[in-house]
Amino acid sequence: QVQLVESGGGLVQAGGSLRLSCAASRSIFNSNAMGWYRQAPGKQRELAARISSGGSTNYADSVKGRFTISRDNAKNTVYLQMNSLKPEDTAVYYCNLEISYGVSAWGKGTLVTVSS
């Protein structure tokens, strides 16, 4: 199975920046779309950002202009650069790899806490 390991979460003040990383264990990373999902306390999990194998990106309206997703296929790593962080960005962030229709691999998550 594909293993995904997130890192980079932590505590940051509002207006600050944080960069999340997700490392994949297999080369399948290079030919599949990946994304970052997040789940805040008491809320549903939502897609924050997604990047295709070709580099096309999609963002939730709530993070557009502030977050940037990117990937380094040589390192089997996807990143989420988060700028101008807001308290409402506080959530557990999960790395996702799309294996096939309806099938995904997930990381364990990394907690991002934005204080006011």
Backbone as CSV, one residue per row, in Angstrom:
resi,resn,N_x,N_y,N_z,CA_x,CA_y,CA_z,C_x,C_y,C_z
1,GLN,0.830,-1.185,0.000,0.000,0.000,0.000,0.873,1.247,0.000
2,VAL,0.327,2.311,-0.556,1.013,3.595,-0.558,0.925,4.194,0.836
3,GLN,2.038,4.721,1.309,2.070,5.389,2.601,2.349,6.871,2.406
4,LEU,1.593,7.695,3.106,1.743,9.137,3.043,2.062,9.659,4.438
5,VAL,3.064,10.508,4.530,3.474,11.053,5.814,3.513,12.568,5.730
6,GLU,2.665,13.216,6.531,2.617,14.673,6.564,3.560,15.219,7.625
7,SER,4.006,16.437,7.406,4.819,17.136,8.383,4.651,18.632,8.181
8,GLY,5.053,19.407,9.167,5.039,20.848,9.040,3.940,21.558,9.800
9,GLY,3.030,20.814,10.397,1.976,21.442,11.170,2.520,22.044,12.451
10,GLY,1.709,22.882,13.063,2.128,23.507,14.298,1.241,24.671,14.669
11,LEU,1.728,25.472,15.590,1.007,26.642,16.074,1.587,27.895,15.447
12,VAL,0.713,28.728,14.908,1.146,29.968,14.285,0.125,31.060,14.579
13,GLN,0.586,32.289,14.659,-0.313,33.412,14.882,-1.018,33.815,13.591
14,ALA,-2.194,34.399,13.741,-2.926,34.886,12.584,-2.050,35.827,11.760
15,GLY,-2.111,35.656,10.452,-1.293,36.449,9.557,0.032,35.802,9.216
16,GLY,0.375,34.755,9.925,1.625,34.069,9.688,1.537,33.047,8.579
17,SER,2.636,32.336,8.383,2.729,31.353,7.311,3.212,30.021,7.835
18,LEU,2.875,28.983,7.100,3.283,27.633,7.439,3.362,26.836,6.147
19,ARG,4.283,25.898,6.093,4.415,25.044,4.916,4.299,23.585,5.317
20,LEU,3.310,22.907,4.757,3.107,21.499,5.008,3.759,20.670,3.917
21,SER,4.242,19.498,4.299,4.839,18.579,3.349,4.187,17.215,3.484
22,CYS,4.111,16.500,2.384,3.581,15.148,2.370,4.475,14.301,1.491
23,ALA,5.100,13.303,2.083,5.988,12.415,1.352,5.301,11.084,1.097
24,ALA,5.347,10.631,-0.137,4.749,9.359,-0.524,5.820,8.292,-0.654
25,SER,5.439,7.061,-0.368,6.397,5.960,-0.333,6.648,5.291,-1.677
26,ARG,5.784,5.541,-2.663,5.883,4.845,-3.930,5.887,5.812,-5.105
27,SER,6.399,5.317,-6.236,6.492,6.139,-7.438,5.126,6.451,-8.054
28,ILE,4.096,5.789,-7.616,2.749,6.084,-8.090,2.400,7.544,-7.830
29,PHE,3.074,8.121,-6.863,2.926,9.535,-6.552,3.117,10.409,-7.789
30,ASN,3.981,9.982,-8.682,4.336,10.792,-9.838,3.289,10.814,-10.941
31,SER,2.316,9.918,-10.891,1.321,9.826,-11.953,-0.115,9.923,-11.451
32,ASN,-0.295,10.405,-10.249,-1.627,10.532,-9.669,-1.833,11.907,-9.060
33,ALA,-3.085,12.334,-9.066,-3.418,13.601,-8.429,-3.304,13.477,-6.912
34,MET,-2.996,14.576,-6.267,-2.900,14.610,-4.822,-3.585,15.861,-4.301
35,GLY,-3.952,15.818,-3.044,-4.613,16.968,-2.471,-4.401,17.075,-0.985
36,TRP,-4.780,18.222,-0.471,-4.798,18.469,0.958,-6.233,18.711,1.393
37,TYR,-6.695,17.892,2.307,-7.995,18.063,2.923,-7.802,18.557,4.341
38,ARG,-8.830,19.160,4.881,-8.743,19.600,6.256,-10.072,19.389,6.961
39,GLN,-9.991,19.178,8.245,-11.176,18.999,9.057,-11.021,19.774,10.359
40,ALA,-11.869,20.761,10.516,-11.885,21.557,11.727,-12.818,20.915,12.747
41,PRO,-12.620,21.197,14.020,-13.491,20.622,15.048,-14.962,20.931,14.785
42,GLY,-15.793,19.900,14.794,-17.217,20.079,14.594,-17.645,20.330,13.165
43,LYS,-16.729,20.228,12.221,-17.058,20.482,10.826,-16.700,19.292,9.952
44,GLN,-17.275,19.273,8.755,-16.995,18.211,7.797,-15.622,18.397,7.169
45,ARG,-15.052,17.291,6.752,-13.801,17.354,6.017,-14.032,18.030,4.675
46,GLU,-13.121,18.885,4.287,-13.247,19.592,3.029,-11.930,19.594,2.277
47,LEU,-12.039,19.704,0.975,-10.857,19.804,0.132,-10.343,21.234,0.177
48,ALA,-9.102,21.394,0.588,-8.479,22.706,0.602,-7.765,22.998,-0.718
49,ALA,-7.044,22.017,-1.218,-6.283,22.204,-2.449,-6.014,20.861,-3.108
50,ARG,-5.912,20.877,-4.426,-5.664,19.654,-5.188,-4.738,19.979,-6.334
51,ILE,-3.857,19.036,-6.652,-2.950,19.208,-7.778,-2.914,17.919,-8.578
52,SER,-3.052,18.035,-9.890,-3.022,16.875,-10.767,-1.589,16.451,-11.016
53,SER,-1.440,15.292,-11.652,-0.102,14.822,-11.988,0.601,15.772,-12.943
54,GLY,-0.189,16.512,-13.727,0.364,17.465,-14.667,0.577,18.851,-14.105
55,GLY,0.154,19.073,-12.862,0.393,20.348,-12.218,-0.788,21.298,-12.156
56,SER,-1.935,20.902,-12.692,-3.124,21.750,-12.591,-3.609,21.780,-11.150
57,THR,-4.066,22.932,-10.699,-4.456,23.091,-9.301,-5.885,23.567,-9.147
58,ASN,-6.465,23.214,-8.014,-7.781,23.682,-7.613,-7.734,24.026,-6.136
59,TYR,-8.480,25.059,-5.750,-8.497,25.501,-4.368,-9.914,25.765,-3.897
60,ALA,-10.130,25.523,-2.625,-11.376,25.940,-2.015,-11.437,27.461,-2.024
61,ASP,-12.641,27.997,-2.165,-12.794,29.445,-2.194,-12.214,30.099,-0.944
62,SER,-12.293,29.411,0.166,-11.849,29.968,1.429,-10.337,30.151,1.526
63,VAL,-9.586,29.484,0.651,-8.126,29.564,0.727,-7.499,30.167,-0.520
64,LYS,-8.286,30.454,-1.534,-7.750,31.021,-2.764,-7.011,32.322,-2.488
65,GLY,-5.854,32.444,-3.097,-5.047,33.636,-2.918,-4.138,33.581,-1.719
66,ARG,-4.344,32.612,-0.845,-3.530,32.486,0.362,-2.711,31.200,0.398
67,PHE,-3.265,30.125,-0.143,-2.594,28.825,-0.134,-2.084,28.488,-1.526
68,THR,-0.976,27.780,-1.576,-0.425,27.307,-2.831,-0.005,25.850,-2.685
69,ILE,-0.547,24.993,-3.538,-0.155,23.594,-3.538,0.839,23.363,-4.666
70,SER,1.837,22.556,-4.402,2.844,22.252,-5.401,3.365,20.844,-5.164
71,ARG,4.074,20.315,-6.153,4.631,18.980,-5.993,6.015,18.901,-6.585
72,ASP,6.825,18.058,-5.987,8.165,17.780,-6.468,8.217,16.280,-6.702
73,ASN,7.988,15.877,-7.939,7.900,14.452,-8.246,9.213,13.712,-8.001
74,ALA,10.327,14.396,-8.169,11.619,13.769,-7.929,11.774,13.362,-6.471
75,LYS,11.101,14.088,-5.580,11.164,13.802,-4.157,9.919,13.087,-3.642
76,ASN,8.977,12.793,-4.541,7.709,12.170,-4.150,7.038,12.946,-3.023
77,THR,7.031,14.247,-3.166,6.536,15.114,-2.109,5.590,16.174,-2.661
78,VAL,4.520,16.418,-1.933,3.602,17.499,-2.256,3.620,18.484,-1.095
79,TYR,3.482,19.769,-1.413,3.570,20.812,-0.415,2.295,21.649,-0.396
80,LEU,2.055,22.256,0.734,1.000,23.243,0.849,1.575,24.453,1.571
81,GLN,1.817,25.510,0.819,2.288,26.758,1.398,1.076,27.563,1.822
82,MET,1.002,27.892,3.091,-0.142,28.592,3.645,0.311,29.952,4.158
83,ASN,-0.216,30.998,3.559,0.107,32.361,3.947,-1.134,33.065,4.476
84,SER,-0.907,34.169,5.168,-2.003,34.970,5.717,-3.005,34.099,6.458
85,LEU,-2.502,33.257,7.313,-3.351,32.304,8.015,-4.352,32.994,8.927
86,LYS,-5.530,32.395,8.994,-6.624,32.896,9.805,-7.011,31.850,10.841
87,PRO,-7.612,32.276,11.946,-8.049,31.297,12.947,-8.951,30.208,12.363
88,GLU,-9.763,30.542,11.371,-10.645,29.557,10.766,-9.905,28.516,9.932
89,ASP,-8.612,28.706,9.718,-7.806,27.700,9.044,-7.390,26.584,9.994
90,THR,-7.641,26.764,11.270,-7.295,25.749,12.253,-8.009,24.441,11.939
91,ALA,-7.237,23.380,11.786,-7.799,22.086,11.415,-6.694,21.053,11.386
92,VAL,-7.104,19.799,11.300,-6.167,18.738,10.976,-6.113,18.651,9.460
93,TYR,-4.925,18.712,8.919,-4.736,18.672,7.482,-4.253,17.290,7.067
94,TYR,-4.950,16.712,6.091,-4.661,15.368,5.620,-4.183,15.375,4.179
95,CYS,-3.139,14.653,3.916,-2.657,14.465,2.561,-3.434,13.328,1.908
96,ASN,-3.784,13.508,0.648,-4.566,12.517,-0.086,-3.935,12.229,-1.435
97,LEU,-3.909,10.960,-1.803,-3.456,10.541,-3.122,-4.576,9.759,-3.779
98,GLU,-4.949,10.159,-4.981,-6.019,9.504,-5.715,-5.459,8.303,-6.474
99,ILE,-5.817,7.112,-6.027,-5.335,5.881,-6.643,-6.169,5.516,-7.858
100,SER,-7.467,5.537,-7.702,-8.405,5.268,-8.776,-9.744,5.852,-8.364
101,TYR,-10.737,5.724,-9.246,-12.038,6.266,-8.924,-12.579,5.648,-7.633
102,GLY,-12.849,6.491,-6.662,-13.395,6.034,-5.403,-12.402,5.422,-4.441
103,VAL,-11.133,5.399,-4.794,-10.105,4.813,-3.942,-8.978,5.815,-3.737
104,SER,-8.663,6.086,-2.488,-7.614,7.034,-2.161,-6.747,6.515,-1.027
105,ALA,-5.525,7.009,-0.978,-4.648,6.779,0.155,-4.610,8.048,0.993
106,TRP,-4.502,7.884,2.294,-4.546,9.020,3.209,-3.385,8.990,4.187
107,GLY,-2.904,10.172,4.520,-1.944,10.288,5.591,-2.664,10.338,6.925
108,LYS,-1.904,10.357,8.000,-2.479,10.379,9.342,-2.926,11.768,9.765
109,GLY,-2.464,12.786,9.080,-2.860,14.147,9.367,-1.832,14.898,10.195
110,THR,-1.840,16.203,10.045,-0.990,17.073,10.841,-1.827,18.270,11.289
111,LEU,-1.699,18.629,12.542,-2.535,19.670,13.118,-1.950,21.053,12.882
112,VAL,-2.796,21.934,12.368,-2.450,23.341,12.200,-3.358,24.152,13.110
113,THR,-2.763,24.922,13.992,-3.523,25.763,14.897,-3.118,27.217,14.690
114,VAL,-4.094,28.042,14.363,-3.849,29.461,14.124,-4.489,30.249,15.257
115,SER,-3.684,30.949,16.000,-4.167,31.721,17.131,-4.418,33.164,16.727
116,SER,-5.332,33.802,17.437,-5.647,35.200,17.189,-4.965,36.118,18.182
